[in-house]
């Protein structure tokens, strides 16, 4: 499988002034596969010659991926002295395969991707789950209909066209599939499942009438979709079902020198929206006020920071895989 799309260093520098080029950590100066760690750091800004590869699930375009991650990467580089190169993958399976192969040093994946990588031998350790605030993650899978839909429950979706994200999406399929099975409804044969590929497009497809309901994550249904489309009224979507589940998270390779692992862990957990805001380093257009909290938008998707956890955090996904016996869980 083609895993990466190489992006010119000059383009990354033009965007952020940071060292972010699409590359494999097997390159001469990158990562656990062949990384250079001479003169490894002894704390903030003492990284020496350490170049690390960071894998994330790509956005729609290369530019959007950089826009999501550039600020955080700059801050981690400043804190550790390490150079971090953004590994531009083609899709989710590519990031998972690169993680299992040991080609990545820092990995951001959703719950399913983290579980699959770990269960297939990836030598990684979870640092934390992304969180909207200091009280911890608040991720939910939700089933959404238009506010003018007569449908009010999952039972009423039997025999209907239903939009999902992909067979391996936790918020966009697996947790919903488990709930359908609990209700005695097969998500494969009692529904007409339509796998759209990404959350934004799936919700748009439902809004445009291509399916009766869509499964996505809570923030997409309550905040992001309204921000993206001016033609959707503020009360245009109705959530008819919701279920708590793990949030996406960051992991680091355990094949890195322990000192590098420790420095990364300290930096990743210490860089929060609050810490950046209180340091007076937040641009005015990046200040977020939410739920009584004022912080700086430095983490992707409006998240505040990382909530420290470990590999056991992904166990609920394993439980759902057992309940659904979904092919994606074993392939």
C-alpha positions, 0 to 999 in steps of 0.5 A, spaced: 500 500 500 502 507 498 503 510 505 505 517 504 504 523 500 511 527 500 510 534 501 515 539 500 519 542 506 518 549 503 511 548 502 510 546 510 515 552 512 511 557 508 505 555 512 508 554 519 515 556 519 515 549 522 519 542 520 513 538 517 514 534 511 511 528 509 516 522 510 517 515 512 520 515 519 525 510 515 528 516 512 535 517 514 533 522 519 527 520 522 523 516 527 524 509 530 525 505 524 532 509 523 531 515 527 537 520 529 537 521 536 545 523 537 545 528 543 538 526 545 535 531 549 535 532 557 529 537 557 525 542 554 529 545 548 535 540 549 533 535 543 539 535 540 539 531 533 532 528 534 527 528 528 521 524 529 515 522 524 508 524 526 502 520 523 495 523 523 489 521 519 489 526 513 484 531 512 481 532 505 487 536 503 494 537 505 493 544 506 487 542 511 492 537 514 497 542 516 492 547 518 490 542 523 496 540 526 501 545 525 500 550 531 501 544 536 507 541 532 511 548 533 509 548 540 512 541 541 518 542 537 519 548 541 518 545 548 523 539 546 528 541 541 526 535 537 524 536 529 517 533 528 516 531 520 508 530 519 507 523 515 502 525 510 498 518 509 493 517 504 487 514 509 486 511 515 489 504 514 495 507 511 496 510 518 495 504 522 499 500 517 505 505 518 504 504 526 504 497 526 510 497 521 514 501 526 515 507 521 512 512 526 514 515 532 508 519 534 501 517 532 494 520 532 488 515 531 481 514 533 479 509 538 478 503 533 485 505 529 489 505 536 486 498 538 487 495 531 494 497 531 496 495 538 492 488 537 496 487 531 503 488 535 504 495 534 510 497 539 506 504 542 504 506 548 498 511 549 499 518 552 492 520 552 486 522 549 484 528 546 479 532 551 475 538 550 477 541 557 480 539 563 475 535 566 476 529 561 474 526 554 466 527 552 466 523 546 459 520 543 457 516 537 450 519 535 444 518 530 442 524 527 436 526 523 433 532 520 429 536 524 423 535 520 423 527 520 418 523 523 423 518 525 424 519 533 428 512 535 433 507 532 427 502 531 424 506 526 430 506 521 429 498 520 428 498 512 431 505 511 437 508 508 442 509 513 448 513 512 455 511 516 462 513 515 466 506 514 465 499 517 471 501 521 469 507 524 467 507 532 463 513 532 460 512 525 458 505 525 461 500 530 457 503 536 451 504 532 451 497 529 452 494 536 446 498 539 442 495 533 444 488 534 441 489 541 435 491 538 434 485 534 436 489 528 441 487 523 445 493 521 447 489 515 441 486 512 435 490 516 438 496 514 440 499 507 447 501 510 451 507 505 458 508 507 460 515 505 467 515 507 467 521 512 463 525 517 462 531 514 460 528 507 455 523 511 452 528 515 451 532 508 448 526 505 443 525 510 441 533 510 440 532 502 435 527 503 440 521 501 439 517 507 434 517 513 439 518 518 446 518 519 451 516 525 457 521 526 460 524 532 457 529 537 461 535 535 459 534 528 452 534 529 452 539 534 457 544 532 461 543 526 456 542 521 452 548 523 459 552 522 460 549 515 454 550 512 450 556 512 444 553 509 442 549 515 438 552 520 441 552 528 436 547 530 436 543 523 439 537 526 436 532 531 439 527 535 435 521 536 440 516 540 447 517 543 452 513 546 459 515 550 465 512 547 473 513 547 475 519 544 481 519 539 488 519 542 496 520 541 501 514 542 508 514 542 513 509 539 516 505 545 522 503 540 524 510 542 530 512 547 526 512 554 529 519 554 525 521 548 519 518 550 519 521 557 520 528 554 515 527 548 510 525 554 511 531 558 510 536 552 504 533 549 501 533 556 503 539 558 501 543 552 494 545 553 489 550 551 489 553 558 497 553 558 498 557 552 493 562 553 495 563 560 502 564 557 500 570 553 502 566 547 495 566 544 493 570 537 486 573 538 483 569 533 485 563 536 482 564 543 476 559 545 470 561 550 466 554 551 463 552 558 466 557 562 473 556 560 477 561 556 483 557 552 487 557 546 485 553 540 492 549 539 489 542 539 486 540 532 478 540 532 477 545 537 480 540 543 483 543 549 489 538 550 490 531 552 487 527 558 492 522 561 491 515 560 494 508 557 492 502 553 487 500 557 483 506 554 481 502 548 478 496 551 470 499 550 472 498 542 474 491 543 468 490 547 464 492 541 468 488 536 466 482 540 458 484 540 458 486 533 463 481 530 465 486 525 469 484 519 473 490 520 475 488 527 479 482 525 481 484 517 
